[in-house]
């Protein structure tokens, strides 16, 4: 399905059955990205907490995965090849919507930029190195002081904290907002709708159109990854 065809489908779905008002993020993605570009969020100056906030936010934006999926990512088996990072999940984990008819969830991947302070892999690698000797139990995202793995709910809490840290004017931010930004920015960047559907791992395009897709506006910041697309 082409980008134009997908847009026409979305419009026809709306006209036939207008969706209830969706919750659109009210905070600034530009403000968040500018803040995370600052030296205070980079090693060696950054505290472990700030490294977590940056790594978690940029990884969530880059992959546009759910909190439950990010919480299940593990350190063993991480690969970075051909300009792309891949994060494995624990073997027993089942993705949302994964069933007998919808079995193969896409790998959690994102482009590696390296030369920008907003490279999600550089941010994640810095956090992994800082916490390498701690009792992380093999999980990627852990609490910055206790180093216990972050379960889905706590990971969402830290995503909200990342948003509030970068944009103090944010009203009622939600961790899921970052996933919405990721997929919506990918759509605005003319990513193939079929690829967006695959990455989002939805049963129907209606879910993306009615619950996720919104206009993210024109971002002033460049060289960052969102929804597995780079610009």
N, C-alpha and C positions, 0 to 999 in steps of 0.2 A: 504494500500500500504506500503510495507516495505521500509526501508531506501535505500537498494540496488536497488529496483525496481524504486524508485523515481529518484535515480542517473542516472540509465539507461535511464529513460524517459527524463531527462534533457539533457543528452548527445545526444539522438536521435533528440530532438527538435532543438538543436544547429546545428547539422549536416544538418538537412533538411532546416532550415531557420535561419542562423546565425543572432543573434540580433545585433542591432546597439551598438556601444561601450557604455557600461553603465558607469555612474559616480561612481567611487569607492572612498570611503573616503580616504583622504590623511593624516589624522592626526592619532596620536597614542592612541589607547584605553588604553594601559598600562600606558602611561603618565597621562592620565586623571584619571584613577583609583588610581594611586599612589598619585597624588595631592590631590584628595578628601579624602584620608586616613589621611591626616595631621590634627593635632589639630586645626589649624586655620579655618577649615571648620566645626568644631563641637562646640556645646554649652559647656560652656558659652562664650568661646573666640570669636566665630564667629559672624560677623555682620548679620543682617537680610538678606542682599543681598547674602552673602556667603552661608547662610542656604538655600536660594532659589536655588542658582546655583547647590548645591549638591543634594538637594531633587529632583529638576526637572530632572537633568541629570540621577541620579540613577533610578528614577521612569520610565523615558522614556526608558532607557536601559532594565530595568527589565520587563516592560510590552510589549515593542516594539509596542506601540500604536501610532497612528497618532497624530499630534499636535492638530487637531480639537477635537479629542476624549479626550485628556488630559485636554484641555481647558474647557471641559464641565463637568469635575468631580466635585462633590460637597462633602461637609464635613458631612452633615447629612446622616447617614446610613452606614458610613465606618465600616467594620467589620474586625477583626483579629481573626481567629479561625483555629485550627488544622494546625498551621504553615503557614497560607496563609492569605494575606491581600486582601480585595476586595474594590474597589473604585466605588461607584455609579455615574451615570451621571444624569444630569437634565432630567426630564421626557420627555420634548419635543424634546430632541436631537435625530437626525437621523444619524446613522453611514454612512460613505461612502459605497456604494454598497448595502445599506439596501433598499429593495423594496419588492414587493408582492411575488416574488419568492425567496427572500433571506432575510428573515425577522428577524431572531433571531441572533443578534450580540452577541459574547461571552462576558461574564462579564470581566471587567478589573481587573485582579488578578495577584499576583506574590508571590513567596515564601518569608517567613520572616526568616532571618538568626540570628538576634539579636547579636551574639557574635563577629561579624566582624564590623570594622569601615565602611565597604561598604554595610551594610544592608540597602536596600532601605526604609524599613518601619521605621527604627530608624531615618533616615535622614528626611523622610517626617513628622514623628511625631514631631520632633524637630521644624520644620518650622510651623506646625499647632499650636503648643503650643505658639511659639513666636508671632504669628499673631492672636491668638484666640480672643483678645479683640478689634481687629481693625474692620473697616467697610468692611469686605471681601465679603459681600452679599451672603455668603454661599458657595462660590467657594473655591476650594483647592488652586489653584495657583493664587497668586495675586502679584501685584507690591510691591517691598520691602519698598517703602516709601509712595506712595499714597494709597496702599492697594486696588487698583481697580483690578477687575478680569482681568486676561490676556486672551485676545482673541487669536484665533489661530495664527495670524500673529505675535503678540507680544510674544507669548509663544515660537514660533520658533526663534525669535530674542534672547530671553534669553537662549535658548539651544545653539545657536551659541556663545553667550557670555561665556557660561560655557566651551565650547570647547576651545575657544581662551584663556580663563583664565588659563586653565590647560596645553595647548600646544601652546606656542607662535609662534611656527614654522608652525602651521596649515595654509594651503593655501586653500582659498575658501571653508571653511567648511559650511555645511548646517545642519539645524535642523533635516532634514529627515535622515541624516547620522546615527543618533543614532538608528533609527528604523531598518535601514539596518544592523547595527552591531548586534542588538538584535536578529533578526531572523537568521542571518548568523552564529552567535555563537551557537544558539540553534541547528542549523543543524549540525555544527561541533561537538557538544556534543552528536550527535546521537539521537536527539529528533525525535519522530515519525513524518514523513512528513505530515501525515493527521492532527496531532495536530498543526503543524506549519501553515498549510493551514487554519485550523479553527481559530487559534488565529489571523492570519493576515487578515482574513475576505476578501479573494479574491474570485472572480468568477472562476478563472482558475489557475492551477499551473504554467502556462506560465508567469504570472505576477511576481511570486516569482522568478522563474528561470532567467527571462530576465531583471528584474529591481532591484531586491534586493540581490540575492545570490552572494556572493563573498567569497574569502578565507580571513578570518580575521587574519590568522596567529596564532601562538602559543602564548597565553598570559602568561606572567610570573606571573601576579597577580592571586591569587586564592581566593576562597570564595566571589564570587560576583554573582549577578543574571543577566541573559541576556535572553531575549526572553522567559521569564517565566520558565527558567531552572536555577538550582543552581549547583555550582561545588566547 
